[in-house]
Amino acid sequence: MAWEYYGDALIIVGAMTTMLLIAGLNFLKSRFRRRLVFSLTLVVMGYVVFLIGLVFVRGWDGMGWSLIGFSLYVIGLLTYISVVTYHWFKARRTTHS
């Protein structure tokens, strides 16, 4: 249950969930979904591995799982943001030329 975890873990999970939902909604509204599949897959895998490390695995092993999951999450999120930004600049450059 939620009261078994510290407040910082709940805040991190809440922030990660919010960013995942925003990225997922942006993915569904995007015109170039095929280019975003890899980075969104990394984000979802990182989120799942982080939650597994937080909930099911205890001790130092759980911290390792959480660290790997968070790393995958951040790498996927940075890749997602950079691909979206690149396509935004590319579309803006071609329409204003």
Phi, psi and omega per residue, in radians:
M1 nan 2.934 -3.035
A2 -1.140 -0.527 -3.086
W3 -1.315 -0.144 3.106
E4 -1.397 -0.259 -3.059
Y5 -1.866 2.739 3.116
Y6 -1.316 2.816 -3.107
G7 -1.117 -0.607 -3.125
D8 -1.161 -0.610 3.102
A9 -1.163 -0.693 3.118
L10 -1.190 -0.635 3.103
I11 -1.166 -0.746 3.127
I12 -1.118 -0.778 3.125
V13 -1.125 -0.694 3.099
G14 -1.111 -0.749 3.120
A15 -1.166 -0.722 3.114
M16 -1.132 -0.697 3.125
T17 -1.128 -0.741 3.126
T18 -1.087 -0.798 3.130
M19 -1.152 -0.630 3.098
L20 -1.145 -0.719 3.105
L21 -1.145 -0.705 3.106
I22 -1.119 -0.777 3.118
A23 -1.137 -0.672 3.117
G24 -1.140 -0.743 3.094
L25 -1.164 -0.668 3.075
N26 -1.131 -0.660 3.102
F27 -1.093 -0.741 -3.123
L28 -1.194 -0.531 3.136
K29 -1.532 -0.152 -3.019
S30 -1.334 2.620 3.078
R31 -1.513 -0.390 -3.107
F32 -1.982 1.114 -3.089
R33 -1.129 -0.639 -3.046
R34 -1.084 -0.542 -3.136
R35 -1.374 -0.272 -3.092
L36 -1.774 -0.068 -3.044
V37 -1.112 -0.770 -3.087
F38 -1.089 -0.832 -3.104
S39 -1.206 -0.645 3.093
L40 -1.186 -0.595 3.066
T41 -1.124 -0.713 3.072
L42 -1.083 -0.710 3.141
V43 -1.114 -0.797 -3.120
V44 -1.169 -0.739 3.109
M45 -1.082 -0.757 3.115
G46 -1.086 -0.706 3.114
Y47 -1.101 -0.788 -3.126
V48 -1.158 -0.772 3.135
V49 -1.131 -0.679 3.090
F50 -1.064 -0.791 3.134
L51 -1.157 -0.651 3.081
I52 -1.084 -0.779 3.123
G53 -1.150 -0.538 -3.123
L54 -1.389 -0.662 -2.984
V55 -1.708 -0.843 -2.970
F56 -1.656 -0.551 -3.074
V57 -1.820 2.288 -3.086
R58 -1.928 2.791 3.062
G59 1.432 -2.673 -3.111
W60 -1.187 -0.533 3.089
D61 -1.118 -0.707 3.092
G62 -1.102 -0.641 3.097
M63 -1.155 -0.654 3.078
G64 -1.119 -0.782 3.087
W65 -1.058 -0.759 -3.137
S66 -1.133 -0.679 3.134
L67 -1.163 -0.761 3.104
I68 -1.112 -0.770 3.127
G69 -1.101 -0.748 3.132
F70 -1.155 -0.652 3.100
S71 -1.116 -0.799 3.082
L72 -1.056 -0.712 -3.140
Y73 -1.070 -0.837 -3.098
V74 -1.176 -0.746 3.116
I75 -1.080 -0.776 3.110
G76 -1.126 -0.709 3.140
L77 -1.165 -0.729 3.093
L78 -1.133 -0.701 3.086
T79 -1.111 -0.753 3.132
Y80 -1.070 -0.832 -3.122
I81 -1.128 -0.695 -3.138
S82 -1.198 -0.663 3.108
V83 -1.168 -0.766 3.118
V84 -1.101 -0.748 3.126
T85 -1.132 -0.729 3.114
Y86 -1.048 -0.818 -3.133
H87 -1.208 -0.552 3.080
W88 -1.152 -0.810 3.103
F89 -1.142 -0.667 3.130
K90 -1.121 -0.774 3.122
A91 -1.181 -0.650 3.134
R92 -1.193 -0.659 -3.136
R93 -1.200 -0.695 -3.106
T94 -1.312 -0.492 -3.139
T95 -1.417 -0.471 -3.117
H96 -1.627 -0.056 -3.115
S97 -1.414 nan nan
